[in-house]
Amino acid sequence: MTLATLSDVLQPALRGNYAVGGLVTLGWEDMRAFTMAAESLGAPVILQAGPSCRAHTPLPVLGAMFRHLAESVSVPVVAHLDHGYTYEDCQQALDAGFTSLMFDGSRRPLAQNIDETVRIAEMAHGAGISCEGEIGFVGYSGGEGSAGTDPDEAARFARETGVDAMAISVGNVHLQQEREGGLDEARIRAIEAVTDVPLVIHGGSGVPLAQRRALATGSKVCKFNIGTELRMAFGAALRAAVNADQARFDRVQILQDTHESLFTAACQVISAFGAPDLRR
């Protein structure tokens, strides 16, 4: 079994100058393809269950699926709760066998965010798993705007919460379909100068590929969350599978035809982060 905590995969990434993909899952087809892609590359992977995934499938089921996949491969697999908004969200994920809890208090005032994140970190560490926190709200494409991370606040947040990873707002945006603009590297450098905590970029689909590679191998950014571009790959593959035969109705057969495209897309994402082949 290769089930791992977030610290298990991010600390080696920090020391080895590479990053790990936090791949956003929505169902069996994508989480299976992502795990197989990681295994084929000998790279670690973080399987993430965000709010929309949890609305579709109960946490205990997701936890069992993640753990089953971890048992099927030789590379480290993290079962990660993405954007837990309450203590109860995080407790339920812990009870369901998740090995990493991401608490999102980024909309709260700094002191409240720190206080609430401390509670989650203490719960996680008490159970021997990891905690990711967020300082500086990351907005949404076509929706809420971002509030950039202040380096001094980031230093305080990392120091006082004891989180194992810190998500920051540096020009990244959730649900961005085009890779345009890029991240504010000066702000990233200012943040990494005041903390040794591995940094996380949410909304990684909108980050140009060259910048992903450069930051993965040359900064303290050790985790990129990738969702939108993988969902787009699934959507395109699903449309092609349905349109290929209008008379076909068996969803198992149809969904099987999405695997190769998802696998290939996940391999492209993971390989850009520069992780060594852990099987060697």
Number of C-alpha atoms within 10 A of each C-alpha: 14 16 22 24 23 27 20 17 21 25 17 15 25 23 11 15 20 25 36 29 28 28 27 24 24 21 15 14 17 23 25 20 21 30 27 20 24 26 22 16 17 20 27 30 28 31 28 29 29 18 16 10 17 19 11 10 14 13 22 17 13 26 21 15 16 27 22 14 21 23 14 14 18 18 25 25 29 27 32 30 30 24 20 23 16 14 14 11 18 25 16 16 23 23 13 18 19 31 27 30 30 30 27 22 23 23 15 14 11 16 12 13 20 23 14 19 28 20 13 26 25 17 19 23 15 10 12 11 22 27 29 30 31 30 29 24 23 26 20 15 16 10 10 12 12 18 17 18 22 16 21 12 16 23 18 16 24 22 15 13 22 19 26 26 25 25 27 28 26 24 22 26 27 23 20 19 16 12 13 11 11 18 21 13 14 9 18 21 14 14 23 18 12 16 19 15 23 25 26 26 27 25 24 28 26 26 25 15 15 11 13 24 17 15 20 24 21 15 18 26 30 31 30 27 22 26 25 20 20 23 17 14 17 23 15 14 20 19 12 14 18 17 11 11 10 8 8 12 10 8 10 8 12 19 17 12 18 22 19 13 18 26 24 15 20 25 21 12 22 24 19 19 25 19 22 16 14 13 11 5
